[in-house]
Each structure stands twice: as structure tokens, then as C-alpha cells.
Amino acid sequence: MLVLAIDTALSACAAAVLDTRRAAMIASETLPLTRGHAEAVMPLIARVMDHAQVEFRDLDRIAVTTGPGSFTGLRVGISAARGIALAAGKPAIGLSTLAGLAAPYIAADDSMPVVAAIDAHHDNVYLQVFGPSGRTLVPPRIASLREALKAAMTGSTRLVGSGAQAIAALWPKSEPPPVVVDPRGAPDIDWVARLGAAAAAGHGPPKPLYLRAPDARPQDAARLPRR
């Protein structure tokens, strides 16, 4: 299976091509970005496909992160994935950024819990807690740091994501500290590709995973009166 993976949800713009028949990542590129994903994503995908020497028609599926993350970033990646899938006649698979962050730790040791936490600002995080065998203990949600701390204290915890350090800073000194605190700002694109290859197909086009309403709202003064 040939999988093109795309991630523009958080602080990176990334793409990779995985060939499961060779058990190899044949091309991968990640650009650290906080903005400008829309301008960067298609040239980056073109470079990765060229380096992999793969045509879009040869792909078996396209995997893309669907959130939680930046509202604009999510739309950029999902639009690219859906457009490529439509043009190539291939299925597109949506994956959460929280699962992508947790995946390498679950693969390394699935007996210990993993807490994926993304900074949602205003002392909140986007949170998911994975237990033994990668089973979801707390489904994706937005939580205060105090709520996240309570959910994370499940034994030998591993914290990953841009919200990891904020949770670790609140950890009670009387409790065993987290085994790992990994503050990475985006999932590893290679793991997004691997999850995309393993995911079940048939769930329809990927859609954004929004866990709260956007911060930006139209100003009342800018609204036109109804007639």
C-alpha cells in the first residue's frame, strides 16, 4: 500500500509517502510553521511525491490530520487531501492529531498510559488519554489544566504535546512524576502515515475535528442590517 500523509493542523506543514510493501518511508518532509500553511502545503507535497517517484494515481490512500488544531490549518490540509483524493480517485482517511502524537509512545510500550495534550490557550488543553493497548480512556475533549492533571494522574504517565509541560508544572510533589514530558508541537508525519495505512476505510471524506467554537467572531459593528 502506498500512503500519502499530510499534516497542517498545528505548528508544522508536513507530508510523507509510506510504502507498506517495503515497510519503508520513501519520502518525508516537515517544515516548522505557525502560519503560511496554505502557501507551503502544495509545493511541499509536490517535492515529497517527486522524491518518492510516485504518481498520484499510484497512491492507495491519502491520510490527513483532522484536528484538534488551528482552524485555518485544519482546513488547508483537509482541502488538499480531499482535492488530491478526488482527482486521483482514491480514498482519503482522517486522523486526529492527538492519536498522531501518542502513536510512537504506544508503539514503544503499550502497557503504560499516554496523555496527549495540545495547548488550547486560556489555561485549557485539547486532551486525550490512552490506556493499555492504546485503548482510549478519555476521548478527545477540551479541558482546563486542572481537569487535565486529574485525568493524567493514572500511574506511570507519559505526557506528549504542546500542553505537556503546563500539565507537568502542576504535578503534585507527593505523586510520582510523569515518566516522559515531550512538548513537541506537532505529530511526527511518519506516524501519521503509519496510522493512515492501518486505519479502516469507508468513513467518508475527512472532516475537521473542532472541540470548541472559533475565537474570532464578527464584530457587531461590521454586520449588515437585515431587511
C-alpha positions in Angstrom: 0.0 0.0 0.0 1.2 3.5 -0.9 0.0 6.2 1.5 0.4 9.9 1.2 0.2 11.6 4.6 -0.5 15.3 5.1 -0.4 17.4 8.3 -1.0 21.1 8.6 -3.1 21.1 11.8 -0.6 22.5 14.3 2.9 24.1 14.2 4.2 22.2 11.1 3.5 21.7 7.5 4.4 18.1 6.6 3.9 15.3 4.1 5.3 11.8 3.7 4.9 8.8 1.4 4.8 5.3 3.0 5.2 2.1 1.1 3.9 -0.7 3.3 5.0 -3.4 0.9 8.6 -2.4 1.5 7.9 -1.4 5.1 9.7 1.9 4.3 9.0 5.6 4.4 10.2 6.5 0.9 9.9 10.3 1.3 9.2 12.7 4.1 9.5 16.4 4.7 8.5 18.6 7.6 8.6 22.4 7.8 8.1 24.1 11.2 5.4 26.7 10.6 3.0 28.6 12.7 1.3 30.3 9.7 1.5 30.2 5.9 0.4 26.6 5.6 -1.8 27.4 2.6 1.1 28.7 0.6 3.5 25.9 1.7 1.5 22.7 1.5 1.1 22.0 -2.2 4.7 22.8 -3.2 5.8 20.6 -0.2 3.5 17.7 -1.3 4.9 18.0 -4.9 8.5 17.8 -3.6 7.7 14.7 -1.5 5.9 13.0 -4.4 8.8 13.8 -6.7 11.4 12.5 -4.2 9.3 9.3 -3.8 9.0 8.9 -7.5 5.3 8.2 -7.1 2.4 9.5 -9.2 -0.8 10.5 -7.5 -2.7 7.8 -9.4 -0.4 5.2 -7.9 -1.4 6.0 -4.3 -3.8 3.7 -2.5 -5.0 6.3 0.0 -4.4 9.8 1.4 -4.2 10.3 5.2 -4.6 13.7 6.8 -4.8 15.1 10.3 -8.2 16.5 11.1 -7.6 18.1 14.5 -7.9 19.4 17.0 -5.6 22.2 16.0 -5.6 25.6 14.1 -8.9 26.3 12.4 -7.2 27.6 9.3 -4.5 24.9 9.3 -7.1 22.1 9.5 -9.0 23.4 6.5 -5.8 23.7 4.5 -4.7 20.1 5.0 -8.1 18.6 4.7 -8.8 20.6 1.5 -5.5 19.4 0.0 -6.2 15.8 0.9 -9.8 15.8 -0.4 -8.7 17.5 -3.6 -6.0 15.0 -4.3 -8.3 12.1 -3.4 -11.0 13.4 -5.8 -8.5 13.9 -8.6 -6.8 10.6 -8.2 -9.9 8.6 -7.4 -8.5 7.3 -4.1 -9.9 7.3 -0.6 -9.0 10.0 2.0 -8.6 9.0 5.7 -8.9 11.4 8.6 -6.8 11.0 11.7 -6.7 13.0 14.9 -3.6 15.0 15.9 -3.9 13.6 19.4 -3.6 10.0 18.1 -0.7 11.0 16.0 1.1 12.5 19.0 0.5 9.4 21.1 1.3 6.8 18.4 5.1 6.5 18.8 4.8 6.0 22.6 2.0 3.4 22.3 4.1 1.6 19.7 7.2 1.7 22.0 5.3 0.4 25.1 1.5 -0.1 25.1 1.4 -1.2 28.7 1.8 2.4 30.0 -0.7 5.3 29.6 -0.1 8.1 27.2 -1.7 11.6 27.7 -1.8 13.7 24.5 -2.4 17.4 25.3 -2.4 20.3 22.9 -2.2 23.9 24.2 -5.7 25.4 23.6 -4.8 28.7 25.3 -6.5 30.4 28.2 -5.3 27.6 30.6 -7.0 24.9 28.5 -5.8 21.9 26.5 -7.2 19.6 23.9 -6.8 16.2 25.7 -7.0 12.5 25.0 -5.8 9.8 27.4 -4.8 6.4 26.1 -4.5 3.3 28.3 -3.1 -0.2 27.8 -3.0 -1.4 24.2 -3.8 2.1 23.1 -7.4 2.0 24.3 -9.0 5.4 24.8 -9.6 6.1 28.4 -10.6 9.8 28.0 -11.9 10.7 24.5 -10.9 13.9 22.7 -12.1 16.9 24.6 -11.2 20.4 25.7 -10.3 20.6 29.4 -8.9 23.0 31.9 -5.3 22.3 33.1 -6.6 21.2 36.4 -9.1 18.8 34.8 -6.3 17.5 32.5 -4.0 17.0 35.5 -6.7 14.9 37.2 -7.2 12.8 34.1 -3.4 12.4 33.6 -2.6 11.0 37.0 -3.1 7.4 36.1 0.2 5.9 37.1 3.4 5.9 35.1 2.1 8.5 32.7 3.8 9.8 29.5 2.8 13.3 28.5 3.2 14.5 24.9 2.1 17.6 23.0 2.4 21.3 23.3 0.3 21.2 26.5 2.5 18.6 28.2 4.8 21.0 30.1 1.8 23.0 31.5 0.3 19.9 33.0 3.6 18.7 34.3 4.2 22.0 36.0 1.0 21.4 38.2 2.1 17.8 39.1 1.9 17.3 42.9 5.3 16.7 44.5 3.7 14.0 46.6 2.9 11.9 43.4 5.4 10.1 41.2 6.2 12.4 38.3 5.5 11.7 34.6 7.9 9.2 33.0 8.1 11.4 29.9 7.3 15.0 29.2 7.5 15.6 25.4 6.5 19.1 24.4 6.5 18.6 20.7 4.2 20.9 18.8 3.0 18.6 16.0 2.8 14.8 15.4 5.6 13.0 13.5 4.4 12.8 9.9 5.8 9.3 9.6 3.5 8.1 12.3 0.6 9.9 10.6 1.4 7.8 7.5 1.6 4.6 9.5 -1.8 5.3 11.2 -3.2 6.1 7.8 -2.2 2.7 6.5 -3.6 0.9 9.5 -6.9 2.8 9.6 -10.2 1.3 8.4 -11.5 2.8 5.2 -15.1 3.7 4.5 -15.8 6.5 6.9 -16.4 9.1 4.2 -14.3 12.3 3.4 -12.3 13.6 6.4 -13.8 16.5 8.3 -12.3 18.9 10.8 -12.4 17.8 14.5 -13.4 21.0 16.2 -13.6 20.7 20.0 -14.7 24.3 20.6 -16.0 27.3 18.7 -13.5 29.7 17.0 -12.1 32.6 19.0 -12.5 35.0 16.1 -16.1 36.4 15.8 -17.6 39.1 13.5 -17.8 42.5 15.1 -21.3 43.7 15.7 -20.5 47.0 14.0 -19.5 45.1 10.8 -22.8 43.3 10.5 -25.2 44.4 7.8 -28.8 45.1 8.9 -31.4 42.6 7.8 -34.2 43.7 5.6 
